[in-house]
Amino acid sequence: MHKEKVTCPLCDSNRLKKLYDNDRYQMGVQTVICKNCSLIHINPRPTEQEMVGFYKNHYRNFYESIDVPTSHYIANGPFIPRANFVYKVLNDYLNHANNILDVGCAEGTLLKLIEDSYPSIKTQGIEPSNGFGNYAKGQLRGEVFLGGYQEFVKQSPNIKFDIITTTHVLEHILSPKEFVESLKSMMHESSVLYIEVPNIMSDNLKGLGAIHLGHVLSYDSTTLKLLLNLCGLEVIDFYTEGLPALTPAMGVICKKANKYNKVTYSTPSIVDQKAKLFIERILPAKEEKRNSVKKKLKVLLNKLLG
């Protein structure tokens, strides 16, 4: 897969510091931190065209070993608990909503829960994976658009939603500001947007589980809020505890900002602190790998010595 060097996807700075040059699947992924805004991300990274094809045709099978979900797969995964959490934090808004959009709706668990609880709410999903998207179509009364968010916005330029959700999608997006601006274009003045992503600075994150080709961007509370700020969105609620995800996560409810938000970037000391914490948290993975090699060498030595 061809890779290209890019400036920081959040602040466009070219002041980057290398953190680590390996990942969960030993695919040679290099992780860096931006010295200006402290965003941790993959750099160099695959081109947009290659990533679109990867997510459409290979991502689910590569990371989850399945192309088309089953009821057993859904029941034993994080999907139902995750949907229940999002439903709970959005319940006050659902009481007054006429429609909702879930960007990256996957198998449709969240939208199905909302349809069952609020039959009057019109649901709409967007899902790039054909297998998961077609499964969602079979479960939902609402529409599911098979494709990317750019295609959906282009086909429905004036559409607005009361609630927009996107869970564990933003970390896969190469152009985060363009993505959030696209979501914002589908919001009216009273709309709310819920975003959920892995938290790379969580105290509970250990090893390389969250570091892989699929996660091109790794957010913490500072960089997620900075992104929203840059896009003219205002935080209503922020969640860092109790989110049922495979990797420690955080969620935010936001709305269109009524006034300009002053943008503040990270200081060198904050960047250094994050870099240090990142390395400390992946050390268990390095130690585990080292112990595994030692164990294999010991077994081999025992065989040689009889």
C-alpha positions in Angstrom: 0.0 0.0 0.0 1.5 3.3 -1.1 2.0 5.9 1.7 2.4 9.7 1.5 3.8 12.2 4.0 1.3 14.9 5.0 1.2 18.0 7.2 -0.8 17.7 10.5 -4.5 16.9 9.5 -5.7 19.2 12.3 -3.6 22.3 12.2 -1.6 21.9 9.0 1.8 22.2 10.7 4.8 20.3 9.4 6.5 20.3 12.8 6.1 16.6 13.6 7.9 14.3 16.1 8.2 10.5 15.6 6.9 8.5 18.5 6.9 4.9 17.4 7.4 2.8 14.2 5.3 -0.3 14.8 1.7 -1.2 15.4 -0.8 -3.8 16.5 -0.5 -5.9 13.3 3.2 -5.3 12.6 2.4 -3.4 9.3 5.2 -0.8 9.7 2.9 2.0 10.8 4.7 5.1 12.0 3.1 7.2 14.7 4.0 10.9 15.2 2.8 13.8 17.3 2.3 17.3 16.0 4.5 19.8 17.9 2.0 22.6 17.3 -1.4 21.0 18.3 -0.3 17.7 19.9 -2.5 15.5 17.6 -1.1 11.9 17.5 -1.5 10.4 14.1 -0.1 8.1 11.4 2.5 9.7 9.1 3.2 8.8 6.4 -0.2 7.3 5.7 -2.0 5.6 2.8 -3.6 7.9 0.1 -7.3 8.7 0.3 -8.1 6.6 -2.7 -6.4 3.5 -1.2 -8.1 4.1 2.2 -11.6 4.4 0.6 -11.1 1.0 -1.1 -9.7 -0.5 2.1 -12.7 0.5 4.2 -15.2 -0.5 1.5 -13.7 -3.9 0.7 -11.3 -5.1 3.4 -11.6 -3.3 6.7 -14.4 -5.4 8.4 -12.9 -8.7 7.3 -9.3 -7.7 8.2 -10.1 -6.3 11.7 -13.2 -8.2 12.6 -12.8 -11.4 10.5 -16.3 -11.0 9.1 -17.8 -9.4 6.0 -21.5 -9.7 6.9 -22.7 -9.5 10.5 -24.8 -12.1 12.2 -27.1 -11.9 15.2 -24.6 -14.0 17.2 -21.8 -11.6 16.2 -23.8 -8.6 17.2 -24.9 -10.1 20.5 -21.4 -10.9 21.5 -19.8 -7.7 20.4 -19.7 -4.1 21.8 -22.6 -3.0 19.6 -25.6 -3.3 21.9 -23.9 -1.8 25.0 -22.5 1.0 22.9 -25.9 1.7 21.4 -27.5 1.7 24.8 -24.9 4.3 26.1 -25.5 6.6 23.1 -29.3 6.2 23.5 -29.1 7.1 27.2 -27.0 10.3 26.8 -29.2 11.4 23.9 -32.6 10.5 25.3 -33.5 14.1 26.3 -32.9 15.2 22.7 -34.7 12.2 21.2 -37.8 13.2 23.0 -38.0 16.3 20.7 -36.5 14.9 17.5 -38.1 14.3 14.2 -35.1 12.7 12.5 -31.6 11.3 13.2 -28.6 10.5 11.0 -26.0 7.9 12.1 -22.8 8.3 10.0 -21.0 4.9 10.0 -24.1 3.1 11.2 -22.5 -0.3 10.6 -25.1 -3.1 11.3 -27.7 -0.5 12.5 -28.0 -1.4 16.2 -28.3 2.2 17.4 -30.9 3.2 14.8 -32.9 0.0 15.4 -33.0 0.8 19.2 -34.2 4.3 18.4 -36.8 3.1 15.9 -38.2 0.7 18.5 -38.3 3.3 21.2 -39.3 6.3 19.1 -41.4 5.0 16.2 -42.1 8.6 15.0 -38.4 9.5 14.5 -37.3 9.1 10.9 -33.9 7.3 10.8 -31.1 7.6 8.2 -27.8 5.7 8.1 -24.6 6.0 6.1 -22.4 3.0 5.8 -19.5 2.4 3.4 -19.3 -1.3 4.0 -21.6 -3.2 1.7 -21.9 -6.2 4.0 -22.8 -4.3 7.1 -24.8 -1.7 5.2 -27.0 -4.2 3.5 -27.5 -6.0 6.9 -28.7 -2.7 8.4 -31.1 -2.2 5.5 -32.7 -5.5 6.4 -33.2 -4.4 10.0 -34.4 -0.9 9.7 -37.5 0.9 8.5 -35.4 4.0 7.7 -33.0 4.4 4.8 -29.4 3.3 4.7 -27.1 5.0 2.2 -24.3 2.6 1.0 -21.3 4.8 0.4 -19.3 7.6 1.9 -20.5 10.8 3.7 -19.2 13.0 0.8 -21.5 11.2 -1.7 -24.5 11.5 0.7 -24.0 15.2 1.2 -23.6 15.8 -2.5 -26.8 13.9 -3.3 -28.7 15.6 -0.4 -27.2 19.2 -0.3 -30.0 20.8 1.7 -31.0 18.0 4.1 -31.0 18.8 7.9 -31.2 16.5 10.9 -32.2 17.1 14.5 -29.6 14.6 15.8 -26.4 13.4 14.1 -24.3 10.6 15.6 -21.0 9.1 14.5 -19.4 6.5 16.8 -15.8 5.3 16.2 -15.6 6.8 12.7 -13.6 10.0 13.2 -10.4 8.2 14.0 -10.6 6.6 10.5 -11.0 9.9 8.7 -8.1 11.4 6.8 -9.5 15.0 6.7 -11.2 15.5 10.1 -12.1 19.2 9.6 -13.7 18.5 6.2 -15.6 15.6 7.8 -16.9 17.6 10.8 -17.8 20.6 8.5 -19.8 18.2 6.4 -21.8 17.0 9.4 -22.2 20.6 10.5 -23.7 21.4 7.1 -26.5 19.0 7.9 -27.3 20.7 11.3 -29.8 23.5 11.9 -29.4 25.9 14.8 -31.0 23.5 17.4 -29.3 20.3 16.1 -26.9 18.3 18.3 -24.0 16.2 17.2 -22.7 13.2 19.1 -19.1 12.0 18.4 -17.4 9.0 20.0 -13.8 8.0 19.5 -11.0 6.1 21.2 -9.1 8.2 23.8 -5.4 7.7 23.2 -4.6 9.4 26.5 -6.9 7.2 28.7 -5.3 5.8 31.8 -6.8 2.5 30.9 -5.2 2.2 27.5 -2.2 -0.1 27.5 -0.2 -1.6 24.6 -0.7 -1.3 20.9 -4.4 -2.2 20.7 -5.5 1.2 19.4 -2.4 1.7 17.1 -3.0 0.3 13.7 -3.6 1.3 10.0 -7.3 1.8 10.6 -6.8 4.5 13.2 -5.1 7.2 11.1 -5.8 9.8 13.9 -5.6 9.3 17.6 -7.5 11.8 19.7 -7.5 12.8 23.3 -9.9 15.3 25.0 -7.7 18.3 24.1 -7.4 17.5 20.3 -11.0 16.5 20.0 -12.2 19.8 21.5 -9.7 21.7 19.4 -11.2 20.1 16.2 -14.7 21.0 17.3 -13.6 24.5 18.1 -11.9 24.9 14.7 -15.2 23.9 13.0 -17.3 26.3 15.0 -18.9 23.8 17.3 -19.6 24.2 21.1 -19.3 21.3 23.6 -22.5 20.6 25.6 -21.4 17.5 27.4 -18.2 15.4 27.5 -18.0 11.8 28.5 -14.8 9.9 29.5 -16.2 7.2 31.8 -18.5 4.3 31.3 -18.3 4.1 27.5 -18.6 0.4 26.5 -16.0 0.1 23.7 -13.2 -2.3 22.8 -10.7 0.4 23.4 -11.1 3.2 26.1 -13.2 5.8 24.5 -14.7 9.3 25.0 -17.9 10.9 23.7 -19.0 14.5 23.2 -22.4 16.2 22.5 -22.0 19.5 20.7 -24.0 22.1 18.8 -23.3 25.0 16.5 -21.4 27.8 18.4 -23.2 31.1 18.8 -19.9 33.0 18.8 -16.3 32.7 17.6 -14.3 30.4 19.8 -10.7 31.4 20.5 -8.3 28.7 19.3 -5.5 27.7 21.7 -2.7 25.3 20.6 -0.5 23.1 22.8 2.6 24.3 24.5 5.9 22.4 24.0 5.6 21.0 27.6 2.2 19.6 26.8 3.5 18.0 23.6 6.4 16.5 25.5 4.2 15.2 28.3 1.8 13.5 25.8 4.7 12.0 23.9 6.1 10.5 27.1 2.7 9.1 28.2 2.2 7.6 24.8 5.5 5.7 24.9 4.9 4.6 28.5 1.5 3.1 27.6 2.8 1.1 24.6 5.8 -0.3 26.6 3.7 -3.2 28.0 3.2 -4.4 24.4 7.0 -4.1 23.8 7.6 -6.1 27.0 5.0 -8.7 26.1 6.7 -9.1 22.6 10.1 -9.4 24.3 8.8 -12.1 26.7 7.2 -14.0 23.8 10.5 -14.1 22.0 12.3 -15.2 25.1 9.8 -18.0 25.6 10.2 -19.2 22.0 14.0 -19.2 22.3 13.8 -21.1 25.6 11.6 -23.8 23.9 14.0 -24.0 21.0 17.0 -24.3 23.3 15.3 -27.1 25.3 14.7 -29.0 22.0 18.3 -28.6 20.9 19.6 -29.7 24.3 17.2 -32.6 24.4 
